[in-house]
Amino acid sequence: MRARYDDLKDFFKEKYNLDKKDKNLIRIREVLKMMDEAFGEKAKGISSRAVAVSAYLFVEGLFVNDEVGLMPQFVDFYLTLLEEIKSNLELLTSYDKPTNRTILEEFQKYISQASVEPYAIERRNLFLGDAFKYYLNPKTKGKIMGSR
């Protein structure tokens, strides 16, 4: 499903009367609560709906796969990734060569082009899976994929 504002509005309008015991609603609330606790004030670094949707879907995957213990590392990873994207975009703005084309081509591109379409959401999620594994790998610990 797309993630345009109107799509999300329609979804919540249709699901307005969800039973409070609905397993999907319970999961969504739990994931949002976890994200609120883990990101806290740092969530201000999440500047767009597409970036927020990607964070939510990835965290929901951690929740579903019983990997919530990875939340602190994911928060650090995600905010570092967003900061690196920001600095690379600033380089491009000043006509300088980006230092990490990988994140621009495999993540940022799907934020700025058709960001609400299912394929863009899926591509971002696939990238996050690979990039987070890279970030956690003992050989590349704490590094963003594609960094020099």
MARTOR-893390 format. One line per field, with one value per residue (C-alpha): residue number from 1; z, y, x. Coordinates in nm, 3 decimals. Layout:
% MARTOR-893390
pos <- (NUM, ...)
pz <- (Z, ...)
py <- (Y, ...)
px <- (X, ...)
***
This chain:
% MARTOR-893390
pos <- (1, 2, 3, 4, 5, 6, 7, 8, 9, 10, 11, 12, 13, 14, 15, 16, 17, 18, 19, 20, 21, 22, 23, 24, 25, 26, 27, 28, 29, 30, 31, 32, 33, 34, 35, 36, 37, 38, 39, 40, 41, 42, 43, 44, 45, 46, 47, 48, 49, 50, 51, 52, 53, 54, 55, 56, 57, 58, 59, 60, 61, 62, 63, 64, 65, 66, 67, 68, 69, 70, 71, 72, 73, 74, 75, 76, 77, 78, 79, 80, 81, 82, 83, 84, 85, 86, 87, 88, 89, 90, 91, 92, 93, 94, 95, 96, 97, 98, 99, 100, 101, 102, 103, 104, 105, 106, 107, 108, 109, 110, 111, 112, 113, 114, 115, 116, 117, 118, 119, 120, 121, 122, 123, 124, 125, 126, 127, 128, 129, 130, 131, 132, 133, 134, 135, 136, 137, 138, 139, 140, 141, 142, 143, 144, 145, 146, 147, 148)
pz <- (0.000, -0.064, 0.228, 0.103, 0.362, 0.216, 0.212, 0.579, 0.661, 0.481, 0.655, 0.999, 0.905, 0.798, 1.107, 1.348, 1.535, 1.573, 1.870, 2.136, 2.152, 1.778, 1.745, 1.470, 1.672, 1.979, 1.772, 1.618, 1.960, 2.108, 1.821, 1.844, 2.220, 2.175, 1.915, 2.137, 2.427, 2.214, 1.999, 2.253, 2.165, 1.900, 1.684, 1.574, 1.332, 1.143, 0.907, 0.661, 0.653, 0.425, 0.671, 0.960, 0.772, 0.699, 1.064, 1.178, 0.937, 1.032, 1.405, 1.351, 1.189, 1.498, 1.713, 1.509, 1.496, 1.872, 1.823, 2.026, 2.209, 1.894, 1.932, 2.091, 1.813, 1.550, 1.686, 1.675, 1.328, 1.186, 1.317, 1.196, 0.854, 0.835, 0.937, 0.672, 0.409, 0.514, 0.482, 0.143, 0.020, 0.142, -0.061, -0.369, -0.307, -0.314, -0.629, -0.445, -0.489, -0.227, 0.004, 0.015, -0.310, -0.185, 0.067, -0.184, -0.457, -0.244, 0.025, -0.031, -0.391, -0.265, -0.014, -0.277, -0.574, -0.542, -0.169, -0.094, -0.356, -0.241, -0.438, -0.285, 0.066, 0.003, -0.141, 0.158, 0.394, 0.211, 0.222, 0.594, 0.658, 0.475, 0.609, 0.969, 0.944, 0.809, 1.097, 1.351, 1.186, 1.413, 1.116, 1.023, 1.363, 1.377, 1.012, 0.754, 0.441, 0.156, 0.386, 0.322)
py <- (0.000, 0.355, 0.585, 0.917, 1.136, 1.069, 0.692, 0.699, 0.922, 0.681, 0.382, 0.532, 0.653, 0.299, 0.145, 0.408, 0.160, -0.110, -0.332, -0.240, -0.610, -0.626, -0.788, -0.547, -0.243, -0.384, -0.447, -0.098, 0.061, -0.149, -0.064, 0.308, 0.300, 0.126, 0.381, 0.671, 0.534, 0.444, 0.757, 1.008, 1.361, 1.218, 1.159, 1.521, 1.390, 1.214, 1.487, 1.331, 1.093, 0.853, 0.839, 0.784, 0.509, 0.330, 0.352, 0.222, -0.073, -0.172, -0.151, -0.350, -0.617, -0.620, -0.653, -0.934, -1.124, -1.084, -0.873, -0.568, -0.587, -0.435, -0.114, 0.097, -0.001, 0.064, 0.413, 0.495, 0.343, 0.519, 0.862, 0.817, 0.712, 1.018, 1.247, 1.096, 1.140, 1.502, 1.572, 1.403, 1.607, 1.923, 1.824, 1.782, 2.118, 2.284, 2.087, 1.867, 1.493, 1.293, 1.071, 0.794, 0.736, 0.405, 0.560, 0.822, 0.566, 0.289, 0.479, 0.854, 0.808, 0.617, 0.893, 1.166, 0.976, 0.811, 0.772, 0.656, 0.383, 0.020, -0.053, 0.250, 0.149, -0.208, -0.098, 0.127, -0.158, -0.400, -0.146, -0.088, -0.462, -0.492, -0.166, -0.247, -0.588, -0.411, -0.163, -0.448, -0.666, -0.684, -0.608, -0.292, -0.212, 0.129, 0.215, 0.306, 0.092, 0.270, 0.499, 0.548)
px <- (0.000, 0.113, 0.193, 0.056, -0.106, -0.452, -0.386, -0.288, -0.587, -0.823, -0.667, -0.719, -1.067, -1.163, -1.003, -1.137, -1.354, -1.092, -1.147, -0.892, -0.804, -0.725, -0.382, -0.271, -0.368, -0.192, 0.124, 0.116, 0.079, 0.359, 0.594, 0.515, 0.566, 0.904, 1.005, 0.902, 1.105, 1.409, 1.426, 1.295, 1.407, 1.639, 1.331, 1.364, 1.628, 1.350, 1.244, 1.001, 0.708, 0.900, 1.190, 0.946, 0.758, 1.086, 1.190, 0.851, 0.851, 1.204, 1.128, 0.809, 1.027, 1.249, 0.937, 0.784, 1.115, 1.164, 1.478, 1.376, 1.709, 1.861, 1.659, 1.937, 2.179, 1.913, 1.846, 2.218, 2.249, 1.944, 2.036, 2.395, 2.264, 2.037, 2.322, 2.549, 2.278, 2.238, 2.611, 2.627, 2.331, 2.505, 2.811, 2.594, 2.429, 2.769, 2.864, 3.112, 3.145, 2.951, 3.155, 2.892, 2.707, 2.569, 2.333, 2.222, 2.152, 2.004, 1.815, 1.787, 1.676, 1.371, 1.300, 1.298, 1.150, 0.808, 0.869, 0.516, 0.501, 0.526, 0.845, 1.021, 0.915, 1.031, 1.368, 1.434, 1.349, 1.578, 1.860, 1.805, 1.829, 2.160, 2.302, 2.208, 2.377, 2.685, 2.671, 2.653, 2.919, 3.227, 3.455, 3.265, 3.113, 2.953, 3.018, 2.758, 2.763, 2.940, 3.141, 3.508)
***
